[in-house]
Amino acid sequence: MIPFSILDLSPIAQGSDAGASLRNTLDLARHGERWGYHRYWLAEHHGMPGIASAATAVVIAHVAGGTSTIRVGAGGIMLPNHAPLVIAEQFGTLEALFPGRIDLGLGRAPGSDQTTARALRRNLESDAEQFPQDVVELQDYLSDQPRQRVLAVPGHGAKVPLCILGSSLFGAQLAAHLGLPFAFASHFAPQMMMQAIALYRANFKPSAQLDKPYVMLGYNVFAAATDEEAQWRATSMQQAFVNLRTGRPGKLPPPVTNYRDALGPQENAMLDSVLSCSAVGSPETVAAQMKGFIASTQPDELMITSQIFEHSARLRSYEILADVHRRL
């Protein structure tokens, strides 16, 4: 069976704070390690009241230091926000501290609005159009024999495995050209998923890191004892998406009974689209939905995200999924 991994945004729930969220992140990582999840990824977002993983490399160190075997990494670092040398030094440091356990997924979106992006970079001269060149520059810093005069220390020779993230055909093309794994953001932007997978596999060029295509797909899971409970718990994520898309980003809200019944057709259509790559229900329901998704997409790995309000219920969802995984 293909590996299952965890994608965590360190959600900050209403009534809670970033400290509690980051402690919950480490607790989930420790449980995920025991339950057999392959890797644990954290994502870079900025200016988001409901996400605590903005300083992604710091949170990766927090998680890797509190676990022992699970791979830990970024899913991803938004490279246009940073000088490639800084990322090489950060992840070279992480690899030196936790050898053989660190991953570096790279995206070209800002992970924020334009005002926040300007505050991060001070100017917008480094943009998404330079992303391919930035990836190649970063690869060079991490290599044994960099061509550049500047040396990344730590970083030089670290050979941290890279992965390209994307939600369009651009990322698929770049990952194929560079011979890198491709992680598609189907957990919130699934519209071009099948096209991107096909393009990546058809155009893949083997590299020193990877000899054949490797597709990772984001997937939402809300698992509980019953279908009704899982559907209720999934309303936290649904509310968060509606709030974000209507310009009201906030902390992860508690679940609401019959939430979608109160929405208009436009909001319901948006949720049907952005959350179409999801399994919601009891163990049996989740197993059936996941079997169908895996059969239709043939991924090499699934990155599972579960935005559930109560930490204990989020743990239970991942525990149920781990049991489902063993039986698939």
C-alpha positions as CSV (number, residue, x, y, z in Angstrom):
1,M,0.0,0.0,0.0
2,I,1.2,3.5,-0.7
3,P,2.5,5.6,2.2
4,F,0.2,7.9,4.1
5,S,1.7,11.1,5.5
6,I,0.5,14.1,7.5
7,L,0.2,17.7,6.3
8,D,-0.3,20.0,9.2
9,L,-1.0,23.8,9.2
10,S,-0.8,24.0,13.0
11,P,-4.4,25.2,13.1
12,I,-5.2,27.8,15.8
13,A,-8.8,27.1,17.1
14,Q,-11.1,29.8,18.3
15,G,-10.5,30.3,22.0
16,S,-6.9,29.0,21.7
17,D,-3.6,30.5,20.8
18,A,-0.4,29.7,18.8
19,G,1.4,28.1,21.8
20,A,-1.4,25.6,22.2
21,S,-1.5,24.9,18.5
22,L,2.3,24.2,18.3
23,R,2.1,21.9,21.3
24,N,-0.8,20.1,19.6
25,T,1.4,19.8,16.4
26,L,4.1,18.0,18.3
27,D,1.6,15.8,20.0
28,L,0.1,14.8,16.6
29,A,3.5,14.1,15.2
30,R,4.4,11.8,18.0
31,H,1.1,9.9,17.6
32,G,1.6,9.8,13.8
33,E,5.0,8.3,14.2
34,R,3.6,5.5,16.4
35,W,0.7,5.0,14.0
36,G,3.0,4.5,11.0
37,Y,2.7,7.7,9.0
38,H,5.6,8.1,6.7
39,R,6.3,11.9,7.0
40,Y,5.1,15.0,8.7
41,W,5.0,18.2,6.7
42,L,4.3,21.8,7.8
43,A,3.3,24.7,5.5
44,E,4.4,28.3,5.3
45,H,1.6,30.8,5.6
46,H,1.7,34.4,6.8
47,G,-0.8,36.8,8.2
48,M,-3.3,34.1,8.8
49,P,-5.0,34.2,12.3
50,G,-5.8,30.5,12.1
51,I,-2.3,29.1,11.1
52,A,0.7,28.9,13.5
53,S,3.3,27.5,11.1
54,A,4.6,30.8,9.6
55,A,8.2,30.2,10.9
56,T,8.2,26.9,9.2
57,A,11.8,25.9,9.7
58,V,11.5,26.6,13.5
59,V,8.4,24.4,13.8
60,I,10.1,21.6,11.8
61,A,12.9,21.7,14.4
62,H,10.3,21.6,17.2
63,V,8.7,18.5,15.6
64,A,11.9,16.7,14.6
65,G,13.4,17.3,18.1
66,G,10.4,15.7,19.7
67,T,10.2,12.6,17.4
68,S,12.8,10.0,16.4
69,T,12.0,8.2,13.2
70,I,9.3,10.0,11.1
71,R,10.5,12.2,8.3
72,V,9.8,15.9,8.9
73,G,9.7,18.7,6.4
74,A,8.1,21.6,4.6
75,G,5.0,21.3,2.5
76,G,6.1,23.8,1.7
77,I,8.5,26.7,1.9
78,M,7.3,29.6,-0.4
79,L,10.6,30.2,-2.1
80,P,9.8,33.7,-3.6
81,N,9.6,35.0,0.0
82,H,13.2,34.1,0.7
83,A,16.8,34.2,-0.6
84,P,17.7,30.7,-1.6
85,L,20.9,30.9,0.4
86,V,18.8,31.5,3.6
87,I,16.7,28.4,3.0
88,A,19.9,26.4,2.2
89,E,21.3,27.4,5.5
90,Q,18.1,26.7,7.4
91,F,17.5,23.3,6.0
92,G,21.2,22.5,6.0
93,T,21.1,23.2,9.7
94,L,18.0,21.0,10.2
95,E,19.7,18.2,8.2
96,A,22.8,18.5,10.4
97,L,20.6,18.2,13.5
98,F,18.4,15.4,12.3
99,P,20.3,13.6,9.6
100,G,18.3,11.7,7.0
101,R,14.9,12.9,8.3
102,I,14.4,16.3,6.6
103,D,12.4,17.1,3.5
104,L,12.1,20.4,1.6
105,G,9.0,21.0,-0.4
106,L,9.1,24.3,-2.4
107,G,6.2,26.4,-3.7
108,R,6.0,29.6,-5.7
109,A,2.9,31.2,-4.2
110,P,3.5,33.9,-1.5
111,G,1.4,32.1,1.1
112,S,-0.1,35.4,1.9
113,D,-1.7,38.5,0.4
114,Q,0.4,41.1,-1.5
115,T,0.6,43.5,1.4
116,T,2.0,40.7,3.7
117,A,4.3,39.6,0.9
118,R,5.7,43.1,0.6
119,A,6.3,43.2,4.4
120,L,8.2,39.8,4.1
121,R,10.4,40.8,1.3
122,R,10.5,44.6,1.7
123,N,9.9,44.8,-2.1
124,L,8.4,42.5,-4.7
125,E,11.4,42.2,-7.0
126,S,11.7,38.5,-6.2
127,D,8.6,37.1,-7.7
128,A,7.1,33.8,-8.8
129,E,8.5,34.1,-12.3
130,Q,12.0,33.6,-10.9
131,F,10.9,30.4,-9.0
132,P,12.6,28.0,-11.4
133,Q,15.9,29.9,-11.2
134,D,15.6,30.1,-7.4
135,V,15.1,26.3,-7.2
136,V,18.2,25.6,-9.2
137,E,20.2,28.1,-7.1
138,L,19.0,26.3,-4.0
139,Q,19.9,22.9,-5.4
140,D,23.4,24.2,-6.1
141,Y,23.9,25.5,-2.5
142,L,22.9,22.1,-1.2
143,S,25.2,20.1,-3.6
144,D,28.7,18.7,-3.0
145,Q,30.3,20.9,-5.6
146,P,28.4,24.2,-5.8
147,R,29.1,26.4,-8.8
148,Q,28.5,29.6,-6.9
149,R,31.2,31.3,-5.0
150,V,29.0,31.8,-1.9
151,L,29.1,28.7,0.4
152,A,26.0,27.7,2.5
153,V,27.2,26.6,5.9
154,P,25.4,24.5,7.1
155,G,23.9,23.4,3.8
156,H,26.9,22.6,1.5
157,G,26.7,18.9,0.7
158,A,23.5,18.4,2.8
159,K,21.6,17.0,-0.2
160,V,18.2,17.6,1.5
161,P,15.7,16.0,-0.9
162,L,13.6,18.6,-2.7
163,C,10.0,18.4,-3.9
164,I,8.0,20.8,-6.0
165,L,4.6,21.8,-4.8
166,G,1.9,23.1,-7.1
167,S,-1.8,23.5,-7.9
168,S,-1.4,24.1,-11.7
169,L,0.5,22.8,-14.7
170,F,3.4,25.1,-14.0
171,G,4.6,23.1,-11.0
172,A,4.1,19.8,-12.8
173,Q,6.3,21.0,-15.7
174,L,9.0,22.2,-13.5
175,A,9.1,19.1,-11.3
176,A,9.2,16.9,-14.4
177,H,12.0,19.0,-16.0
178,L,14.1,18.9,-12.8
179,G,13.4,15.2,-12.0
180,L,11.9,16.0,-8.6
181,P,8.9,14.6,-6.8
182,F,5.7,16.5,-7.4
183,A,3.1,17.3,-4.6
184,F,-0.2,18.6,-5.9
185,A,-2.4,20.7,-3.7
186,S,-5.6,18.7,-4.4
187,H,-6.7,19.1,-0.8
188,F,-7.8,22.7,-1.6
189,A,-7.3,23.3,-5.4
190,P,-8.1,20.0,-7.2
191,Q,-9.4,21.5,-10.5
192,M,-6.3,20.7,-12.5
193,M,-5.1,17.6,-10.6
194,M,-5.6,15.0,-13.3
195,Q,-4.0,17.2,-16.1
196,A,-1.1,18.0,-13.8
197,I,-0.5,14.3,-12.9
198,A,-0.5,13.3,-16.6
199,L,1.7,16.1,-17.7
200,Y,4.3,15.4,-14.9
201,R,4.4,11.7,-15.6
202,A,4.6,12.1,-19.4
203,N,7.5,14.6,-19.3
204,F,9.5,13.4,-16.3
205,K,13.3,13.4,-16.8
206,P,15.3,11.2,-14.3
207,S,17.7,13.1,-12.1
208,A,20.4,12.4,-9.5
209,Q,17.6,12.5,-6.8
210,L,14.9,10.5,-8.5
211,D,14.8,8.0,-11.3
212,K,11.1,7.8,-12.0
213,P,8.0,10.1,-11.3
214,Y,6.8,10.3,-7.8
215,V,3.3,11.9,-7.3
216,M,2.1,13.1,-3.8
217,L,-1.5,14.3,-3.5
218,G,-3.0,16.4,-0.8
219,Y,-6.2,14.8,0.6
220,N,-8.7,15.8,3.4
221,V,-9.8,13.2,5.8
222,F,-12.5,13.7,8.5
223,A,-12.9,10.3,10.2
224,A,-15.1,9.6,13.2
225,A,-17.2,6.8,14.7
226,T,-20.2,7.7,12.5
227,D,-20.8,9.4,9.2
228,E,-22.9,12.0,11.1
229,E,-20.2,12.9,13.5
230,A,-17.5,13.2,10.8
231,Q,-19.8,15.4,8.7
232,W,-20.4,17.6,11.7
233,R,-16.7,17.9,12.4
234,A,-15.9,18.7,8.8
235,T,-18.0,21.9,9.1
236,S,-15.1,23.6,10.9
237,M,-13.0,23.4,7.7
238,Q,-15.9,24.4,5.6
239,Q,-16.5,27.5,7.7
240,A,-12.8,28.4,7.5
241,F,-12.8,28.2,3.7
242,V,-15.9,30.3,3.3
243,N,-14.5,32.9,5.7
244,L,-11.2,33.0,3.8
245,R,-12.8,33.2,0.4
246,T,-15.1,36.1,1.5
247,G,-12.2,38.1,3.0
248,R,-12.8,37.2,6.7
249,P,-9.9,34.8,7.6
250,G,-9.9,33.8,11.2
251,K,-9.2,31.1,13.7
252,L,-10.6,27.6,13.1
253,P,-14.2,27.7,14.2
254,P,-16.1,25.1,16.2
255,P,-18.4,22.7,14.2
256,V,-21.9,23.8,13.4
257,T,-24.9,21.6,12.9
258,N,-26.4,21.8,9.4
259,Y,-23.9,24.5,8.4
260,R,-24.2,24.0,4.7
261,D,-28.0,24.2,4.8
262,A,-27.6,27.9,5.7
263,L,-25.3,28.6,2.8
264,G,-26.3,29.9,-0.6
265,P,-25.7,28.0,-3.9
266,Q,-22.5,29.9,-4.6
267,E,-20.9,29.0,-1.3
268,N,-22.0,25.4,-1.6
269,A,-20.7,25.1,-5.1
270,M,-17.3,26.5,-4.0
271,L,-17.1,24.0,-1.1
272,D,-18.0,21.1,-3.5
273,S,-15.2,22.2,-5.7
274,V,-12.3,23.0,-3.4
275,L,-13.0,20.1,-1.0
276,S,-13.8,17.5,-3.6
277,C,-10.7,15.5,-2.7
278,S,-11.9,14.5,0.7
279,A,-13.1,11.4,2.7
280,V,-15.7,12.2,5.4
281,G,-17.3,9.6,7.5
282,S,-17.0,6.4,9.5
283,P,-14.1,4.0,9.1
284,E,-16.0,2.1,6.5
285,T,-17.1,5.2,4.6
286,V,-13.6,6.7,4.6
287,A,-12.1,3.4,3.4
288,A,-14.5,3.2,0.4
289,Q,-13.9,6.9,-0.5
290,M,-10.2,6.6,-0.3
291,K,-10.1,3.4,-2.4
292,G,-12.0,5.2,-5.1
293,F,-9.6,8.2,-5.0
294,I,-6.5,6.0,-5.1
295,A,-7.8,3.9,-7.9
296,S,-8.6,7.0,-10.1
297,T,-5.4,8.9,-9.4
298,Q,-2.7,6.2,-8.7
299,P,-0.6,8.4,-6.4
300,D,2.7,7.3,-5.0
301,E,1.9,8.9,-1.6
302,L,-1.0,10.7,0.1
303,M,-0.5,13.8,2.2
304,I,-3.4,13.8,4.7
305,T,-4.7,17.0,6.3
306,S,-7.5,17.0,8.9
307,Q,-8.6,20.5,10.0
308,I,-10.7,19.5,13.0
309,F,-11.5,21.9,15.9
310,E,-10.9,19.6,18.9
311,H,-7.4,18.2,19.1
312,S,-8.6,14.9,20.6
313,A,-11.0,14.5,17.7
314,R,-8.2,15.3,15.2
315,L,-6.0,12.7,16.8
316,R,-8.9,10.2,16.6
317,S,-9.4,11.0,12.9
318,Y,-5.7,10.2,12.1
319,E,-5.9,7.1,14.3
320,I,-8.9,5.8,12.4
321,L,-7.2,6.5,9.1
322,A,-4.1,4.6,10.2
323,D,-6.2,1.6,10.9
324,V,-8.0,2.0,7.5
325,H,-4.6,2.2,5.8
326,R,-3.5,-1.1,7.3
327,R,-6.7,-2.7,5.9
328,L,-6.7,-1.1,2.4
